[in-house]
């Protein structure tokens, strides 16, 4: 199986259910440039940070909190930039005030963040797994340049992942994802976070100018009572 987006998805979020029906997510980072590849994911308590290898200078477009979760309620946000924290706080507020955690709040936050100020006008992408009346809810979204942010509340079947990426898949000429495209859905059989991270990493193998573009894959499976099992697979230690 290959990544449904194509060889170069850029950064990519997956939300879904395991074949056992447990909420799960994955986050993939790929990079064509040496600077993009000089990164790794590191867990710091309830946050997974995307940071530099070695002593590289901090860059807010490449270094950020990619995942943030609440080990009490189980709420989790994942995104490709600094918006991760804002999305987490917004949906945690909705949860704590027993308000409806609608998809519009993700779109509002992404709209405020705007597309990334880089040469590709890279879209902001994000996902949330939250809860209403103790039932999980999945929300995924994208904000591209010259288009209003879009978000979807999805209802995944067991053993499927819905995905959104920053780019449309071309290695030679990356183009920002069109938010009007249908979100791809792929089937998977991974039962653990270790298996899910490996699955996402393996299906995304691609080379650009003789370099493996994969940076890392992060995965998590929700086990109930606020507990997530997380796994990180970095291309470089």
Secondary structure by P-SEA (a helix, b strand, c coil): ccccccccccccccccccccccccbbbbbbbcccccccbbbbbcccccccccccccccccccccccbbbbcccbbbbbccccaaaaaaaaaaaaaaacccccaaaaaaaaaaaccccccccbbbbbccccccccbbbbbbccccccccbbbbbcccccccccccccccccccccccccccccbbbbbbbcccaaaaaaaaaaaaccccccccccccccccccccccbbbbbbbbccc
